[in-house]
Amino acid sequence: MRLYHNPISTCSQKVRMVLHEKGLAYESTIIDLQKGEQFEPDYLKLNPNAVVPTLEDNGNVMVESTLINEYLDDAYPEVSLKPVDPVDRHRMRYFCKKIDDSLHGACGVLTYAIGARPALLRRPRAEVEALIDKIPNSTRREARRSVVDEGVRAPVFRNAMEIHREMFDLAETWLASRAWLTGDAFSLADCALLPYVIRVDHLNLSAEIDGRPQLARWYRAVQQRPAFAEAVTRWAPQPVVAAFRQAGSDVAKEIAEVMS
């Protein structure tokens, strides 16, 4: 088994969480997103979407992190991360779909408007434009250009923050009556939400977590799981995390103005 991934990528984090929750060994190939390695011809043969992660297992290639996690749970069921109850299983898939449909794209907006923007502004503009132009999806491409140019004052930023708040509110409601998102057992839904809570934390927007007591309790509990240390902590590039936190602090006043 080989995982093509990036240390700080949200989708890579959630697949690594599943791999380590299940105790599955894998070979690691790092894809440097800032250098544009996701656009290299050999990688595009594996993942034409030019994103991470990609999983190779027994000669088969899997893309799309939610589907990779479903595959892993189907192929290696000894440690199951799906609820037994069909209603709870639907709840799990509903939550994962909402993340894929809205939260993931919104997280990209926050990440580049706050965390990645300072480093991008220090690079030659032509180099940054070349990277943006390689993004296959036109909506993502124009959103990326907007936040690089305007930061948190880009028109897409406010909506991205509101999407995060909506999803975090939903998680807060669900967690009020259960230990984990879909019941008493840790599931694929918890693995799916985790990276986006981490990213908000790393961008120094922790008030969005701390202001929701159940979500904060859940986040602390996930961090205590052995898989978290292996899937997140050991991969987290501390200089990048520190830079993200500083960038969040630097624009905190602007964010408050935009969201007022």
C-alpha positions, -999 to +999 in steps of 0.1 A: +000+000+000+013+035-009-001+068+000+007+099-021-001+128+003+010+161+018+018+166+055-006+195+061-033+187+035-068+183+051-077+154+028-044+137+035-049+140+072-083+123+072-070+094+052-040+090+074-064+090+104-082+061+090-050+042+081-037+046+117-071+039+134-070+006+115-033+000+121-026-004+084+010+000+072+017+020+041+046+035+021+047+073+020+053+095-010+051+132-002+037+156-028+049+192-024+018+213-033+036+246-031+062+234-056+034+222-078+043+185-077+006+176-080+008+188-116+037+166-126+028+143-155+036+111-136+013+121-107-015+133-131-015+098-145-025+086-110-048+115-101-060+137-130-076+161-106-041+172-094-050+168-057-039+147-028-042+121-015-040+091-039-039+056-026-024+026-044-033-008-029-027-042-045-022-026-079-054-005-077-054+033-076-080+052-055-087+089-055-111+112-035-104+110+002-140+102+013-141+073-012-106+061-002-118+060+034-149+040+024-126+016+005-103+011+034-132+004+057-147-021+032-113-038+024-100-040+059-131-044+081-114-059+112-115-024+128-147-009+115-152+028+113-188+027+101-218+026+125-237-006+127-271+010+128-283+019+092-297+053+104-263+062+120-245+050+089-267+074+068-259+102+092-222+095+088-224+096+050-246+127+051-220+145+072-192+134+050-211+146+019-217+180+034-180+184+041-172+175+005-199+196-010-192+228+009-167+228+038-137+215+018-138+243-007-145+269+020-114+256+039-093+262+009-104+298+008-095+304+045-062+286+041-050+307+012-066+340+023-049+337+057-022+311+060-006+306+026-010+342+013+020+358+030+044+333+015+028+335-019+031+373-019+068+369-015+071+348-046+074+363-081+039+370-093+044+352-126+053+321-107+022+323-085+000+329-116+015+299-133+005+277-103-030+291-101-035+286-139-028+249-135-058+244-111-082+223-133-114+236-118-123+271-129-143+280-098-114+270-075-089+287-098-107+321-096-113+318-059-076+311-054-067+342-074-092+363-055-078+355-021-042+358-031-050+393-044-073+405-017-068+382+013-097+381+038-113+411+020-120+389-010-157+385-017-155+347-012-140+349+023-171+359+043-191+330+027-163+306+035-164+316+072-201+312+073-199+277+058-175+268+086-198+282+112-228+263+098-209+230+098-195+236+133-229+244+145-243+212+131-215+192+148-222+210+180-259+199+178-251+163+170-224+161+197-247+173+224-263+139+227-234+115+217-197+111+223-189+111+186-206+125+156-226+093+148-229+077+182-208+061+208-181+049+184-155+069+165-163+068+128-154+080+093-174+112+100-151+121+129-121+115+106-137+137+080-144+166+102-111+166+121-088+182+095-111+212+092-111+218+129-074+215+129-070+240+101-092+266+119-071+260+150-039+264+131-052+297+115-056+311+150-094+310+147-097+289+178-127+310+191-147+291+164-139+259+184-139+272+219-172+290+215-188+256+209-184+235+241-193+201+226-170+206+196-142+217+219-147+186+240-148+164+209-116+180+196-097+173+228-109+137+228-097+132+192-063+146+201-060+119+228-064+091+203-032+073+195-039+076+158-039+114+161-002+114+171+007+092+141-016+107+115-013+144+124+013+153+151+042+135+135+035+150+101+027+186+112+054+209+098+059+232+129+073+262+110+043+261+087+019+258+116+037+287+134+035+308+102-002+300+099-009+310+135+010+343+130-008+351+098-041+345+116-031+368+143-020+395+118-054+396+101-076+390+131-088+426+132-096+425+095-116+393+099-136+408+127-144+438+104-153+415+074-176+393+096-193+422+115 
